Amino acid sequence: MTDVLPFPERAEALFGRKLGYGRRWKSAAAAQLGIGRATLYRYLDDPAGVAADVLARLSHLEGPRAPVHGVREMVTLIASAIVEIQARIDAEGWLRAPYPPAVRRVLDLGAARNLADGGDAWPTDLRGLMRRAQEPLFRWLPDVSWDVAGDYLTVRLVEQGEASTACRALALPGGDPESEIEENLGYEMLIGVCRDRVDGEALYRTWRRMVIENVVMTSWSTAILMDPLLATLERSDEIVEAFYDRIPESFAINGQLPICTVSGTILRRDGRAFHTECRRPEAVRLAREGVHRTLKYRPGMLYLKRAFRTFWALPGLAELELQRRLDALGWTTSLWPSLDRVDLVAVAPDGRRRLAIDVKDYISPVRLAARFKGFKSFEADHDCYLVIPDYITESDPRFEARFEALRAANGRPAVALATVSDLVEELTP
C-alpha cells in the first residue's frame, strides 16, 4: 500500500512546484481549494482536521491535467514566470541557466498554444517573453474578454526593466500582490511574537519604522541591537533573514551602491541614467540626472525584499510624512495600531475628533477602488480617510473623480479620499 503524504506536503508539492506558483503557493491553494486563508492555515497546522471535500478537491487537482487553454490562466502563468525571473535577478544579479521551472513551463505552453491556434501570439523563448512583457496586454493577447472591468488592458508586465505591480497582481490567483507579505515566513513570525507580548503593538510599530528607514542595511545586528525594544525581539536573526535579501555584488558600480536620495532604495542602470523604484517625481528626476547617495559595497549587506519595499517602505514615506505634519498641528498620532488594522489614528488637540487613516500608493484608481476593503471597526467612532501621496493627483488630476465613480459603479460605499497635503490643510486651524 502506498503511503499518502500529509496535507501540507501535498499542497506545497502541487501548488508550489507542480503548478509553478512558487512562494505564492498558499494563495493559490486557498483559491483553488475553495477555502479562506485562515482555514488553510488551520489545515496546515492540523492536517488531521482537513475536511473530506477539501481532500477530494486536492486529489482531483493532483491528477492528470488537461493542457492550459484559457487566456487568463496563461496570463497568470506568464506573470508568475516574470516575477520568478525578477526574484532570481534580485537575489543573484542576473538570470543563470537553467531557467526556473516556471519559466521553462510557460515557454513550453506557449509553443503548444501556438501550434494549437496556428499562430505565434504566445512567447516561446526568453527574448519573445520580454518583448511582449514590455507591451500593453491588449496589443499582444489574442483575447482580453476575461478583463471585464478593463483593469489590465493597458498595463505592461515589465516597466523600466522590472516586473510591474500589475504583473505581481496578475501572478496571484486573488489578484492581490500584498498577500505576498502575509505569506512571508518572517512576517508570520513577527506577528506571532507581537501577539504574544504585552508590548507587541509597540514592537510591531518599531520594526515597521525600522524597515522603512533601513531599506539597505550594512549590519543588521547594529540596526537591531541599537534599539532597546528591537534588541528584545526573539529570533531576530531569522526574522531579518526572511525580510531581507543579501545584495549581489553586481548591484554595485565601481564598488559603490547608488542609493535613491528620496526612498533609500538601490538605483539600477537605465541606459546612461538611473531608474528608481520610487514614483515620486523628485526621486525620478534626481535618478535620471544621476544624483544619488552612495554606500560602499561590502559582502553580506542586506536589501529589504521587494514586496516589503513596494507595500511598506515606499508608502511608508507618505505615512511618516503625514504623522510628522499632524504632530506639528498638535494632534496625537499612532502608526499601525492593533498590528496594522489601519495605517494611522489621530486624536485632535481638544480630543473631540478622531481620525482613522489608510495610506495607499496606487497610481491606478481602478485597482484602488476595487481593492480597498474599508476601515473595519473604526467607522463607528472615527472620521475615516483614504489618503494618497500628493504626486498622484499632480500626475492625474482626475484620479479622485475616477475613484469615486468606480466605487459607485461597483456598488461599494463611498470613501473620503484626500492627498496628504489636502488633509493637512483641512485640519489646519
Steps between C-alpha positions, in 0.01 A plus 500: 500500500640841402543750784316827444688816594342733758285786374767776541759311294244410231374857473847652477613241245194560282466877511858599572684267263272315257276796417785748521368753753823486701499716812140601432369148528286570808291763320455262207410211730233696686347626174494167318391295801212741560595589859608815682857577599422453870354156429804404292738596782292297744525196270876549462539507879262207556493269195273255683219755493486553120144468371426203274381718212825700511706180485288382207559827317874473566507145362315616189750780444789259549373283216576538128425851377384602157719745308453863595266669253359799687664832419458623858684197637776546245535863609526386863773251411692755291478759777616239753797415278600868476471542877724194543754647256496824699553309824806322355646829377432664837677216679794439266526804275429304180302205363710188471431179308308280533197727517261455795236227448219759483676671209570179310141386549344820368723497191402139431133587545543795265637271232209258551245781479656640183487154340137449603393849390704507181659833597790653689328710767669329795870527598716194448838640606628748755553779249144468371369492857679823594401673175131431558523581871601859417192552281146575627305175536238595243765521229611138515240289679264323257204554736445752781133425569600351839584855618136606525571815703789605276744511792791352306449585134775760486740369766846366426643202684848655493559873554843663496665160503317362805186296568214747540251511786231395252714198410514399866123538529440284193739236632276435800167314488329764714660788315642653818879539500496615861418142602866420427581678827253286696661184365850610600630278779668792674174695503318204652770466765493873579121508536511189718760654733313832519169331585665312786657808661342770713705759311432329167332800335796725585740233378316468168497877456873525571583219257283649227668840533841334507455329163365820342807689617745214428419371153871423465683370807875478535473314829168363619629429849593866549162623373313258728711512815526880504125517567409394856166352396620315188792365701247289694349348182517122512645322193593836351765345275240271338252785455765723342597219262137466388453876452830569323709360213876516472609759244677350198835659417368565148275775644810708578665739253874529553453360848225749593124454535301793351222587747182695424513824700124493563414135573829334594453229236785388275504669160539286189662598174258608225722577204710799600263603778365323808162348584343524846216291637360813664232669287527845658588751227792638700649151539456423129653834396803464727560142385486601134744783570738257669462660844519240777667397822757221503581219738819299478405145409597231749414130481211418732314831457122455502216638285135499609303248293308646208151440643588691817663777299186533286233480770680616815805713427378712207147574635667541840659822378154658477390341829794645692458837328132514595576409859766772526266764360209402727731495803606855407132603514471363853316180416582182693589229247571128497625303201375151412278445808378152593774345284412701190120504494542847348810703424444792736260617769501858620323690779439875478667732753165553677420129490171554320590347167661168410635398160575159352723521193619249242779614267512337156762564233298380198535673165190322363162622634348185349701262717475718810121523467473124456739394777440742785301303759397777738586599856374196690399593855616864487199643313279515811707758692762637255493726196657274238726615217670318218816704435725496194838670442485848346677396181214273391245777443773725360558243225129407466267792593194279440614225737252589777203534265581171328544324835163621629323406176651153501404439864142601421488290182620193692239552772762572766449757778638850452840574654647839588811529280768767552866565430739545790514877450124538449426318826755704693356821356149392598612439859706817535321754726 
